[in-house]
């Protein structure tokens, strides 16, 4: 390799492709699942399954992602539809925030990302080189996400939906939204044919993939630019203190707008304290640049602002304390 | 327009799938991903191609479900609207005809509009998505050299080393490890190693089994609590000259571990690494940097782990970022409030890039 031909731009290309090759398979998997949920899961079904006790329902909603995994890009339109169909807003928000983290795909990808093989270089066979190994980081991510999202859900339980939701999204008394242009009619007279759910699922998958992969590509490009062009002095800023590292990593998660199925691969080896990585992994899937715009299609801007600020501080504090515990 | 964009979306997916398959089939992927991730890339490539083909073959099929959502972007209430399904709706997700003859009066739009604006937004959004998906991918594929520049390695290598020094500094505060008492002259194993002889009974430290039980209040040592030369020999192969065949990362991670440093101070080593200019603590100009790239998942997390190598006199002729076999003795030095492993070089040999050039 002619070293003269190598430049920060070729570094950018190399970095960009490597993250893309690594993360896109998980996005594809997520969007295919999302497509099948969209086509085969009736919107009212989740609501029927939820217990009548609202607090218990919020707790269960925090775990729904384990059964109905949807990434953060795909979940916003799903949630918008479910709210219109009458799903309680507290449950919907809890599910919306938790599902991108508390789902099997993210568990697998986080485990993979933090399955550090640095231990192979250790001359001490039993050394816990990764005291913060994959299981610890994955379970920490899930636990803190669950606590935070259920907490948000319980707070929202006390709020009037009209103070949170945009008018167009507010649920109808009978859950009927046919007039709201969110058509789910199976076969109108014009259609004539029986619905083909497989085709719908595949179309939705492709559409979701195109949309999600676009946000992912932008995030990857920003990450690649950052890694290729940033100076070491700026990186070392992240390590000046743990508190600063936690805050800066959450800002980074906000800016990078990475998909929750692949963000762990970026966080895993970022040279920052573990608490900062944890904060990055919990905060990012709940609040980032692209999500702010998507949330604004469902929620009032005041609510989105309060949510963003609250999540920033609560997740930061919990991540900082959790690693210490 | 709708059909064109739908076809473009299918083509985009096909391009992505094809690109994944290309990287896998040509072996370029070896420079990008950890072996365990390569199969995912292959499956993703196949999946994307299949998804694109399925959607292409069914591009004219009516799903019977209208999945678009007209109302939310302008945040108005459509519940009082009359729908007259007569005009053509150009939304990409359904092929049926219907109209939007709205008589809504609860939003700021003109009374009679046909939502063409939103469909245009959808189309332009899709067009933008496709642009973002294709352009950077194709440019990056064309321009990537599948390798990092020396500037990148220098920068991230410095960060790795400083991170290690910061960790050691933190440990020092907690445990106060230092180099006090660590001296090659006091290391009974060093002479043995240098001579390439088997250790004598006198040199062999007592095994953990022979050690007295920990006294009350003392934490019991685990199996590897006392690291010995025997442990090192059991784990690390030696060449014919008795030099330990260690990788740079193995050496790198011994810094700060007092027991390891006690055993390894002064031992003869052989390592294969790339050489670069040493920019840190090189006032006399007789040091180079030996580094290896260690990849956890993908090249983006590649960590250039490096140690300084010191020559007795001036630097030899070398090729920047070239591969070399390095022979010398391992030492630990205190610099910048940290502890650095350093190889005092006795001989270097140019070599080809090993099969495991990238460490996964």
Interface residues (C-beta under 8 A of the other chain):
Chain A: X1 X3 X5 X6 X7 X8 X9 X10 X11 X12 X13 X14 X15 X16 X17 X18 X19 X20 X21 X22 X24 X25 X26 X28 X29 X32 X38 X39 X77 X80 X81 X112 X113 X116 X117 X118 X121 X122 X123 X124 X125 X126 X127 X129 X166 X167 X168 X169 X172 X179 X180 X181 X182 X183 X184 X185 X186 X187 X188 X190 X191 X192 X193 X194 X195 X196 X197 X199 X200 X202 X203 X204 X205 X206 X207 X209 X210 X211 X213 X214 X217 X218 X221 X223 X224 X227 X228 X231 X232 X235 X236 X239 X265 X266 X268 X269 X271 X297 X298
Chain B: X9 X10 X12 X13 X16 X20 X23 X29 X32 X33 X36 X37 X40 X41 X43 X44 X47 X48 X51 X52 X54 X55 X58 X61 X62 X63 X64 X65 X66 X67 X68 X69 X70 X71 X72 X73 X75 X76 X77 X78 X79 X80 X81 X85 X92 X93 X96 X97 X98 X100 X126 X128 X129 X130 X132 X133 X136 X137 X139 X140 X141 X143 X144 X145 X146 X147 X148 X149 X150 X151 X152 X155 X156 X158 X159 X160 X162 X163 X166 X222 X223 X224 X227 X231 X232 X235 X236 X247 X249 X250 X252 X253 X254 X257 X260 X294 X296 X297 X298 X299 X300 X301 X303 X320 X321 X360
